[in-house]
């Protein structure tokens, strides 16, 4: 069974930093695009950042550019989100996503984690 599990959320003061991790497990042949999304209370889910399997083609939401850094470790099937200079408006549930193939000939399927809460408050 394919599974994504996030970790690293918590409470942090404005200006602080957090590092989120998301590990994929199960019968995985390869992973394509991985990404982070967030959903704040009363708002729609929004893209935070995505990264291709080669580590290239990185995209960020304008609201996090220069403060957040996405990276991945393909050997560990893990994607990270380093968040610096956090603001109260960054408060949200952060979910990771990954496009996974279970065999060479299967198609990519999108998988999602359950999310981890990040609260930025003094």
N, C-alpha and C positions, 0 to 999 in steps of 0.2 A: 504494500500500500504506500503510495506516494504521500509524503508529509513534509511540510515546511514549519519549522519551529523558530519563533523569534525570541530574543532575550536582550536584556540591557536597558529596558525602560525604567522609569522611576521619576522621582521628584528632584528638580534641580533649580537653583536660583537663576534669575536672569543674568546673562553673560557667561553662564557655565557651559560645560560640555558633557556630552554623553556619547557612547558608542554602542550602536545597535548591531546585533548579529542575527543572521537567519541561516539555519542549516537545513538542507534538503536531505531526505532519507527515503529509502525504499528501493525498488527495482529501477534504478536510473541508468540509462545508457549514456545520455549526454544532456547537458543543460544549455539552452540558448540564452535569450535575454533574461536578465534578472533585474528586479527593481523594487523600489520602495514607494508606497503610497501612504497617505494619511487622511484621516477623517476627524475633524473637530466637531464638537457638539453642535447640532443644528445646521451643519454644513455638509455639502457633498464631498465625496472622496475625491482627492486630487493627487496627481502625480507629483512625487518629490524628486526622484532620480531613477535613471535606468542605465544599464551597462551591458554591452554585448559580451559574448563568451570569450572573445579575444582580449577583453579589457578596454577595447576602444569604443568609439561611438557613444560616449557618455553624454547624457542629457540631464539638465537640472531645471527645476521650476525657477522662474525668475526670483521668487521670494526667498530662495535658499542659496542662490549662487554666491560663491565667495565665503560661505559659512559652513556648508555641508560638503562632505566628500564621500562618494560611493566607491567601493572597491570589492573585489571578489578573490577567493582562493578556490580555483577549480579542483585542486586535489582534495579539498575538504568539502566541496559542494556548498560553499558558504559565501554569502554576500554580507557586506558590512556597510554601515552608514555612520560616519564620524560627523557629529553635530557640534559645532562650536558657536560661540556668541549667541546662545539660545535666547529667544524672546518669548514673552508670554503668548504671543500669537502662534508660536510653534506647538503649543499644547494640543495634543491629538492622540488618537490611537494610530500607531504606525504598523502597517502590514507589509510583508514582503510578498513578491510574486516571482514565479519562475516558469519559463516555458521548458517542459521536460519531454524527453523521448525515452521510452522504456526499452526499445529495441532499435536496431539499425533501420528497419523498414517501417517503423511506426511513425505517425505524425506527432508534431509537438502538441502537447496539451498544457493549458494554463493551470497552474496550481497556486493556491493562496494559503498563507498562514493565518492564524486567528488574530494576531496583532498583539502589540505591547503598548501600554499606555505611557506616554511622556507628558509630564506636567511641569511647566515652567512657571514658577511662582516664588515670590519672596515671603 
